[in-house]
Amino acid sequence: MTITMKKCTIEDLRMLQEISYETFNDTFGYLNTPENMKSYLERAFNLEKLEQELSNASSSFFFIYSNEELAGYLKVNVNEAQSDNIAGEALEIERIYISRKFQGQGLGKRLIQKGIEIAIEQNKQQVWLGVWEKNEGAIQFYKGMGFAQNGAHSFYMGDEKQTDFIMVKTL
């Protein structure tokens, strides 16, 4: 198995939208109402919003490929692009998704390591992320990667208020 990563550019906009819809729906679709999923997907992953995110110098997206097939992606934020003010010198891993077909192959671990590498290159002291309190598999994965719960914040899935645990790894 050959694993490669590529930083996303504006030319990747449609592929980014497709993988975002697919992976988010696969991960959370069965746990939320169709109306709330539709509302969230249209708000979070519309082309205009993704183009703004790709154009933000404080955000970066990376595709991960398995044998040249797109398998998932990572989005990291620094400075004002972070979705919350968790720590001063921190990097946020806002999105990390692997297509169902590629789960269990260590790709998520590689994406986390990529986020940590970027944080170290930028002299950040911490890496943090938000994870839905009901996503027990992801919580255990992040704990295994050295993250610890450090609080919580609200996340809206359509009209439903949900709780995300804040997990932090000090570098």
N, C-alpha and C positions, 0 to 999 in steps of 0.2 A: 504494500500500500504506500503510495507516494502522497505526502501531505505538503501542500504549499499554501501560502497566504499572499494576499494582494491588497494593497490599500485601495479603497474605492475612490472613484472620481465621478464627476458629474455624468460621464458617459455610462456609468453603471446604474443610473437612477432607476430604470425600469426593472432591472434584475434585483436591485435592492428592495423595491416595492414588492415584487413577487415573493422573494424569500421571507420578507417581513410578514406578509399576509399568511403565508403557508405555516411558518414556524409558530407564530403567535396563536393562530387558530388551532393548530395541532396541540399546543401546550395548554391553552386555556379554554378552548371552545366548549368542551364538554362540562365545564364547571360554571359557565355563565349563560345567561339567556341569549338567544340569537339576536334580540334587539340590542342588548348592551354590547355584544361582540361587534355587530355591524357598526354601531355608533363609534366605538373605540377605533376600530380598524380604519374607518373613513377619516377620523380626526387625526390619528397618529401617523398614518402611513399614506396620506394622499401625496401626490407628486410634488405639489407646491411646498408642503412642509418638509418632505425629505430633501428637496433641492436646497431649501434654506439650511437644513442641518448639514448637508454635504458641503455647503459654501462657508460654513462657520469655521474660522481658523482654530477655534478652541475645541472643536469636535473632530473625531476621526472614526472612519468605518473601515473595517477589514473583512474581506471575504476569506473563508477557509475552504480549500478544495481537497477532496480525496480522489486520487487518480483522475485529476483534471475535471471532476464533477463538483459543482458548487454544493457545499455541504452545510454551510452556516455562515454566521457573521458575528462581529463584535462591534460595539459602538462605545467609545470612551470620550469623556468630557473633562476639561480642566477649566479653571477660572470661572468666568460668568456663565459658561455653557452648562455647568452642573445644575442638575434639577433641584438641588437643595444645598444649603450651606452647612455641610457636616463638619468640615475641618478646614483650616487655612491653607495648608500646603498638601492638597489631596487631589487625586484623580478618581473620577467616578466611572465605573463600568455600568453604563446605563442599559445596554442590551447585550445579551450573549445568548444566541439561539443556534441550535443544531437541528437540522432536518431529522425527522424521526428515523429515516432510513439509515442515518449515520451515527445515531446515538450508541454509546457504549464502546466507541473506538478511541477514546482519549482526546477527541477534538476539542471538547469544552475545556479540558485542562490546558491544552495548547493556547486557546484563546485567552484564558485567565493569565497564563504566563506572558503572553504578548502585552496585555494590559499592565502587568507588573513591570515588564521591561521598559515600557513607555514612561511609566511613573518614575522609575529610577533615572532614566535619561533626562527627565525634566526636574530632577531633584525634589520630587514629591515625598512627603513623609508617610502618607497613608494612601491606600486604595480602598474605596468603599462602593457598595452597591445596595440596591433595594431589592428584596425578594418577597413575594406574596407569602403571607403567613401560612397559607394552605399548600404551598408548593414544597412539601416535605423532602422530596428527593433532591431538589436544588439546594435547600438549606443544608442537608447533610453533605452534599458535594462541596459547598462553599466552606463548611467547617473543616472538611478534609483538606482544603486548600489553604487553611490557616486563618480564615475569617472568623470573627466572633460577633455576636449580636451586640449592638451598641445603641439601640433605640428603635423607634418606629415612626412612620409617617403615613398619611392618608394617600390613597391612590384611587382614582375614579375610573371605573369600568362602566362606561355609559352613565347611567344615573345611580349606580350602586357605589357607595363608599366602601372601600376595602382597605385593609391594613398591610403595609409592606414593612417587614423587618429591615432595619438598617444593619448591615454587616460590614465590619471594618477589618482591614489587615494593616498592621503597622509594619513599615519597611525598615 
